[in-house]
Amino acid sequence: MGSDSQQDDPTMSSPVLSTIRLSAGYRTRKGDNVLFRDLNLSLYPGELICLMGPNGSGKSTLIRTLAGLQKPLSGTINRQAGLQHQSGNSIPFSVSVVLTDRISSANLTVAELIAFGRYPYVDWRLRMTEEDRAIVEASLRDLNLEPLRDRKIYELSDGQMQMAMIARALAQDTRLMLLDEPTAHLDLNNRVEIMALLKEIAYKSRKAILVATHELDLALQSTDRIWLTGHNKDVIVGVPEDLVLNGAFDDIFRFKGFDLKSGKVQHKAYRDTVVSVHGDGPLYLWTRNALERNGYVVATESAHIDVFAVSESTWRIRRGEQEQVVSSVGEMLQVLQSFGESSRKIV
């Protein structure tokens, strides 16, 4: 059974989202295709939670079910709406969603797209109030989109588009935000920026944010807790460090060479060349990273080949009596490649 490992805390607010024996999946003519069974989960104000799991494990289905876009097979979903919106259809006032679907109305400007977040609040004439406009402006400002306010969304890069979609969700001003793969297809800079932004929004605005993602390294650095899709149609819940130390990540993802110290998957050495790296700080770390990435066995003791990371423009490579000085990591790798596979291998 999927369960929430976080115990009730009298100092903590009531959950913004909770489920009771929730089962999610699809109904077909042949019967129910159950992806998740009997989930008891909760998400609290100020939390950023990452939903993680292998491809095809049902992360998008769970996001859509929690958002009310897809009916659950059974069980209960409780969403905490604003106090002024407790009656009728409260979903637009309780949850904002960022999915992977592309926007079809490409002729919208960025400001117009963000304004759609205010539509649940407008009157029958679809006119925004001064308060609505102020919230749209605040969303533009908070996501640094003011220079792009009048740009058509078809002119945006993938990263800018994701920022605009998050701004629209922010303008909707709900206590709960659900995002499905918001960093997919983005470069590293945009991925880091978006995860940092979501962390800041959760903390400063006291919003509860759930993000489905494959970004293990970013999740380990930014999320408060992780919902990890299990083998038995369940969800394993815990802080990232606990899930690493208790082997849950390794069990679910079947990682090869996951390094508990660094939280990264180690590169498998595919060369017989043993290299010893000497240095400290970032120079040492990035020199070692380059060697491991290129399949070398990196030794802590002296080896047949020694690499000395002297400065940002100086690397000394010593093999026996021969020594060469290069000015970049790329040149270092070229020199090592020229040495061939003549070094001994650690036994």
Secondary structure, DSSP 8 states (H G I E B T S, - for coil): ---------TTS---SEEEEEEEEEEEETTEEEEEEEEE--EE-TT-EEEEE--TTSSHHHHHHHHHTSS--SEEEEEE---GGG-SS--HHHHEEEE-S---S-TT-BHHHHHHGGGGGGS-TT----HHHHHHHHHHHHHTT-GGGTTSBGGGS-HHHHHHHHHHHHHHTT-SEEEEESTTTT--HHHHHHHHHHHHHHHHHH--EEEEE---HHHHHHH-SEEEEE-TTS-EEEE-HHHHHHTTHHHHHH--SSEETTTTEE-----SS-EEEEE--HHHHHHHHHHHHHTT-EEESS--SEEEEEEETTEEEEEETTEEEEESSHHHHHHHHHHH-S-S----
